[in-house]
Amino acid sequence: MPEATGNGSEAQSIYRFWSNPQVSAKAIVNSQAEGTVARALECKTVLSIQDTTDLDYTSHRQTKGLGYFNQTKQQGIKVHNCFAVSGEGAPLGLLHQQCWVRPDPPRKKKSGPKKKSQKKKKKPIESKESYRWLSTLSAVEEKIAQKVQLVQVADREADIFELFAQPRQANSELLIRAKANRNVDHELGKLFATLKQAPVLGEFSVRIERTPKRPARNARVQVRAIQVTLEVPHNLAKLTHLSPVTLNALWVEEIEPPADGGQPMCWRLLTTLPIDSFAQAAQIVLWYSYRWLIERFHFTLKSGCKIEDLQLKHRDRLLKALATYSLVAWRLMSMTYQARLTPDASCELLLEPAEWRLLRRKFVPKSRSKKPPTLQQAMIWIAQLGGFLARKGDGEPGVKTLWRGYTKLHHLLEGAQLAPNR
């Protein structure tokens, strides 16, 4: 925080803001969610992407109110975010944020994993952590209602029958990657076998973004699709309010293995969206590929904003800091992706006149143009402030470089504004 603000007094004011009992993390999240909704209402389709991450504060022994992760001694906060993305892949901002801790330390296993799993399955969904997927869906529907097409996107952790069975508002759809090989009302009996023999709709290329385990690449995939009816799982059979759910299913498989020898991509997707044509199926696959953006959002929070480095004394203050930095992380991502999606647009979409004029004075001091530079040019200048060399083979600047450059830009702006007063 002192690095971001530039001096101790401003940093202290923010610390006081986070420690103020009249300020809540929920209020900070809701305030930025209002802006997200406003941007979302300008779109035809909004992807409401859900995912969970852990904020690790194990080494912060002074911090009170932390919990445990899984069966480890690591301590921190579990965070479930819902991040909005346009149908074209532009980050729109945070819609919902849910945080919790596990207060009990890990215990030694006294019973086998099978007994423990069976006991867990008997719990009602409302008493499980997995209920966050359902409650987030309801919360987001309340914010956006029926004004745009809302598509809930999530990975295999959201493959929950109760989520598929939950009533949804009109124009609210699901797009979930399947994890369980569920029983289906088909002669083959199982979801994956049924999908494997589904008719091929066509082939196309989809962008697979990089992860710590693989580089980015364009994958040529084959798409199969079929309508299936999921049977009620045996452990939920006694719940009379549940009934079989009919969904559309897609099998998306990479035709050729990657050149680096890695595993070919294979997605099994369940959706309420129609698949009457190959174009519709390809659009669904493209939308699911944007799920990567919420992972980038979490990466920006941790690596760009360094949220796990904050030395605050209590969990409540960390939650307020998280809510604050969530807005910063979105702004960094928006700067990055808007420059890629609309490189020739005016930089005033994201920058104030004082900001872009200072950038031009820094990098093109002899220019007398009054026209704002393009968004792409402004982002390159900001990245150069953060150490980006902007050589031909350097590619696009990342969020970490933009974070450093944007911080430095504001230090320069502060200095420029103070200079005339001397």
Buried (B, 14 or more C-beta within 10 A) or exposed (E): BEEBBBEEEBBEEBBEBBBEEEBBBBEBBBEBBEBBBEBBEEBEBBBBBBBBBBBBBBEBEEBEBBBBBEEEEBBBBBBBBBBBBBBBBBBBBBBBBBBEBBEEEEEEEEEEEEEEEEEEEEEEBEEBEBBBBBBBBBBBBEBBBEEBBBBBBBBEBBBBBBBBBBEBBEBBBBBBBBBBBBBBEBEEEBBBEBBBEBEEBBEBEBEBBEEEEBEEBEBEBBBBBBEBEBBBBEBBEEBEEBEBBEBBBBBBBBEEEBEEEEEEBEBBBBBBBEBEEBEBBBBBBBBBBBBBBBBBBBBBBBBBBBBBEBEBBBBBBBBBBBBBBBBBBBBBBBBBBBBEBBEEBBBBBBBEEEBBBBBBEBBEEEEEEEEBBBBBBBBBBBBBBBEBEEEEEEEBBBBBBBBBBBBBBBBBBBEBEEEEEE
